[in-house]
Amino acid sequence: MKHANKSIGLIGYHSIQYFARDLKSCVHWHIEKFGFEEIAKSNSAWEKKHGMRSVVLRGAGNIGWIITEPIEKASTAGRYLNNHPDGVAYINFRVKSIKKTAEFLVERKAPILYDIEVHKSKNAGTWKEIAIATALDDVGFRFIEEKKYDLFAPDHEWTNANTKNNDNRLGLDLGIDHVTCNGRSMHAITEFYAHCMGFKRYWGIEFHTTHHKPELGTGSGLESIVMWDKESGIKFATNQPLAPYYNNSQIQIYVEDNHGSGVQHIALGTKNIINTVEKLKVKGAVFLEASDKYYEQLPSRMKKMKLQKIKEPMEIVKKNNILLDGSNGKYLLQIFMKEQCVQMKNKTAGPFFYEIIQRAGDESFGEGNFKALFDSIEKQQVTDHRQEMRERVDSLC
């Protein structure tokens, strides 16, 4: 089918809206651990109208992190948190023209949540937005066109506007590299990206783990496809469990813990991953650990990558459990944090986590590291499973 509008018109990310049960603790964690800074908050009019309250942080690459908690159970945040642990509820995009974006979405039968809303500011600036439901259960996408709008968002007053363009003190200055989502049926999600958003396939992989865990069966598998909007460079990875042992997969465990599909992690870009990771560790952030076997096999993998050396000291890379991948002399360095429920020592904080990534010419998704990540997450899940079983036994004694 031919469409009149060839592009949805994305420019980049505007903000991430994160629903949390405890606004104060979630805001404190992001400020203390990530060096984010408060820049705005919802006013009383917005809170009364929506039954929620929000604090806005200046996040990585000047992207807003809107942390929202429910005031009323029937609010959007209240309904979301009645079904899910804390997590990403909306991804907000900047667009060139809200009119053309809306036409694009309507033409492709995207599930529109509400018609275009228009807001004007005191200085005659304008804010226009439209939102859609997605194939990610209760995660929505919002599209925003703003011109000289003097608030962060409608009814969100600046509290520290001077920090809007300051560099992040931990080096998280490159914004969102990619967003990764998990679901039981990946193709339902990737087809949504293709049909409703006009995204194209960028990359894909599938594999099974080889380790054996009696608690989880005999291993598990994953299939992943990355879709992207070439015009803006925005990329979304989507994972699904892979048979056999479908139910053993860490993807399936995420879906169970999240009570549905959703955003598994957001990758934040940095120019110096060693500096960023070391600062995060000083702050008390917790990371997944790669096995010794991973680093034993790394020299042979580097030969296959045609990568003789990297500029970062390998002993420091290994010390910080940073993963390396690439090809033809180009590489990337990445590391995955543990889930927010571990970071915040609160089960309701959920299975969402962050990735830190530094690219040195390689634009792939760390194919050689996928299995290392998979093994690390499953190792943590086995540990959590054993602890849960011990607690159950103790409660019966």
N, C-alpha and C positions, 0 to 999 in steps of 0.2 A: 504494500500500500504506500502511495506517495503522500508526503505531508507537505503542507504549504511552508511551515517553518522548519528549517533544517537543523536548527540548534535551539537548545533550551536557554542559552544565553547566560551561562554561569560565569562569574568573575572569580569567585573564590569563596572561602568560608567567612561568614560573619560571626557566628558564635555557636557554642554548644550549650544546650540547656539540660542540666543534670538535676533530676528529682531526688531529693534526700529527705529522710525522716528527721534528721538532726542538722539543721542548717548551720548552726554555730560550729559544730565539730567538723563538718565537711569543708566549710570555708577555712577554718583554722588549719586543717590538714594541707590544703592546696597552697595556702600562704606560707606555712612553715616548711613544708617539704619541697615545694616546687618554686618558691619565690614569686608566686603570683601576687598581685596587689589589688586591693579593692578599688574600684573606680566608680561604681554606681550602685543604686539600690532602688527597689520599687517604692513608689509613694503610696499614701493611704488610699487614694482613689483607685489605683490598680489593685491593691490588696482587697479592698471592699468589693470591687467588681468581680474579681476572679477567685477569691477565697484562698489566695496563696500569697507568699512573700518571697522576694528574691534579693540576693546579693550578687552583684556582677564583679567578676575578677578580670583583670587584664591577664590573659593567658599567653601561651606560647605564640610568638609572632604577632602579637597585638590582637589575637582572636579572643573574643569575649567568652568567659566561662560563667554561665548564668546558673547559679546554685539556687534551687527553688524548693521550698517546703510547703506542705499544705497547712492552711489554717482551718479549712473546712473539709470534712471527709468526702463531700460530693464534688470537690474541685477536681480539675484535671490531674493535678499532682496527687490528690487523695485517692482518686480512682486507680491511677497508675500504681501507686505504692500499696494499694490493697491487693494487687495481683502480682507484683514483682518486688524484688529487693531494690535498693538504690541503683540508679543507672541513668544512662543517656536516654532522654525521652524525645528530644528534638535536635535535629541538625539543621542549622540555619545557614543559607547560602546568600551571597550577594549576587544580584543579576543586573544585566544591562538595562532591560526594559521589562517591568512587571507585566505590561500589556502583552508583549510578545511571549513572555514565559507562560502567562495564563493561557494564551491561545494555543501554545504548544501542548500544554498539559491537557486542556479540554479536548483538543483534537485527538489526542492519544488515549482518551477515556481514563485519565488518571483520577483516582478517588479524591476529589476536592473536599477538604474539610470545611472551608468557608470561602466566600467570594472575596475579591480584592478589598482590603481595608486601607483607607487613606487617612493619614494623620498629618496635621500641620503644626509647626512649631512657631514660637513667638517671632523668630526672625524670618518667617515665611518659608522655611525649609519644609520639605515633604518626606514622609515615610509611607511607603506602600508595601503591602505584603499579601501573600496568599500561601496556604498550607495544604498539604496532601497527606493522606494516610499512605502507608507503605506495606510491602510484603513482610516487614519485620515486626509483625504483631503490633505492639503499642508504641512503636517508634514512628514519629512523624518527621516530615521534611517541610521547612518553611523557606520561602523565597522572598527576598527583601530588596527593594530599590529605595535608596535614600539619597536625597539631594540637599546638602547644607542643613541637615536636621541637627538641632542643637542639643538633643538629649541622646543618651545611649540607645534608648528605645522608647516607644510611647509610655509615658508615666513611669519612666526609670530615670531618676535624677542623678546627675553627676555628684559624687562625693569626693573625688580626687582626680579631676579631669587632667591635671598636669602630668599624671603618670602614663597617659595614653600611649606615648611613643618612646618610653624608656626601655632600654634593653633589660632582658630578664637576667637577674644576678647569678643564675645557675647555668646560663648559656643556652636556654631553650628559646632561641630567637627565630628559628626557621619555620615556625608554625606547624600545621598538621601535614605530615608526610602522606599518611593514608589512614583510612578507617577500616577495621576488620569486624565483620559480623558473623554470627553463627546461627545456623538453623538446621532443622531436621531434613529439609528439602531445599538444597542449595539452588537448584534450577528455577524454582518458583521465585526466588529472590533475584537471581541474575536476569531472568526474563523480565521482571519488573523494571530493573535498571535499563534494560535494552528497549523495552516497549514504551514505558512511560517517561523515561529520562533521556532516551536517545544515546545511552552509553554503548561503548564497543568493548569487545573482549581484548584484554591486554596481556594476560599471563595465566597459567594454570599449572597445577601439580596434583598428583595423588600418590600415596604410599601407605605402607603398614609398618607399625613398630615391630621390632624383633625380640624385645625383652619379654619376660614371662612374669606375670604377677598373679599368684593364686587368688588374691582377693578380687581381681578384675577379670579373670579368665586367662586368655593366652595372647594378649596383645590387642591392638585395635588399629583402625585406619582413618584416614582423612582424605577428602578431596577438596581442593580449593580453586576458585576462579577469581581473577581480578578483572573488574570492569572499570572503564575510565571514560571521562569526558576530555577528549583531546584538546579542545579549545582552552579549557581552564587548567588542565592537568590534574584535576581531582580524581582520586582513585579509591575504589571500594573493593576490598577483598571479602569473599564470602566462603565460609567453610561448612561442610556437612560431614557427618560420620560416613565411613565407608565399610561395607560388608567384606568379609565376615566379621563377627564380633562387633556389630554396629553399636550395640548398647554399652560396650566397654569404652567407646571413644570419649576422650575428654570434651569433644564437641557436644556429644549427647549429655554428658554430665553438666556442661555449662547450661544447656537448654533446660535440664531438670532444675538446676539451682536458680536459674533466672525465671523459671516458670514460663518459658516461651523463648522464641528467637529474639535476638537483640544485638546490640553493639558489644562485642567481646573486648576489643581494645582500640585505643587510639595511639598511633605512632607519632611522636613529637621529634622534630628535626633539630639537630645541633651541629655546630661546626667543629666541636671538640668533645667527643663523647667521653673520653677519659676524665677530663676536667668536670664535666657535668655529673657523671656517675659518682666520682669521688666526693663531690659536694653533696649529692643526694644521700650517699651512705653516711656521711657525717651527720646529716639531718635525721637519720634513722629510717630512711626508706629501705624496703626489703626487696631483693631481686631473686629471680630464679637462678639456680646454679647449674652450670654445664658440668658434665661428668669429666673425670680425668681422661677417659677414653677419647672424648671429643678433641682435646688438645694433643693427645698422642697421635691422632689421625690427621691433624691439621696440616703438617708439612706435606704429606702425600696429596691432600686435597688441594693445597696451594699449587702444586705442580700441575694438577689437572686444570686448575683455573688459569694456568700460565701466568701466575703471580709469584714473582721471585721474592719480593719483600714489600712491606708497607712502611709508611713513615713513622707510625706509632711504635714504641718499644713493645715487642711481643710479650716480654715478661710482665709488663704492666697490664696489657690486654688480658692475659691469662689470669693475673692476680684479681682483676675486677670482673672475671667471668663474662667478658664481652665476646660476642660471637663474630666470626669473620666469614664473608662469602664474596663471590664475584666471578669475573671471567675476563680473559684477554687483557690482563694488567690493570683492570678496573675493579674496585672492591667497595664493599660497604661494611660497616661495623654496627652491630645492634645488640640490645639487651632488653630483656623483658622483666618487668616488675611483677611481684606477686599480687594476687587479687586484692581489691580494696577491703574485703572482709578480713584479710590477714593484716593489711597495712593499718587498719583502724581498730583491729581486735574486736570486731563487731560483725556477727553473721549477717545482719540485715544490710550491711554495707555492700554485699553482693559480690558476684564473680567478675565484674569489670576490672580491667587493669590497663596500665600504660606501657608502651614500648618507647625506648629512646633509640634513635637511629642517626648515624652519620654516613653520608654518602661521599665516596671518593670516585665519582665517575660512573659507578654502577647503578642502574635504575631498576634492577630486578627486585625480587622480594625475598632474597636469601634462601634460595632453593635448598642449599646444603645445610641450612640452619633450621629448616622446618622440623625435621625429625628431632633435632636437639631440643627445640622448644617443646615439641610434643612429649618427648621423654621426660623433660623437667616438670611439665605441668602434671603429667600422670604420676610422677614420683610424689609430688606434693599431694595429689588427690588420694593416693594410697595411704600416705601418712595421715591425712585428715580422716580417711575411712577407718584406719586402725584406732585413732584417738576417739572417734565417735563410738566405735564398738566397745572400747574400754569404758567410756562413760556410761553406756547402756548397761554393761555388766555391773559396774559399780552401783548403779541406781537400783539394781535388783538385789544387791547383797544387804 
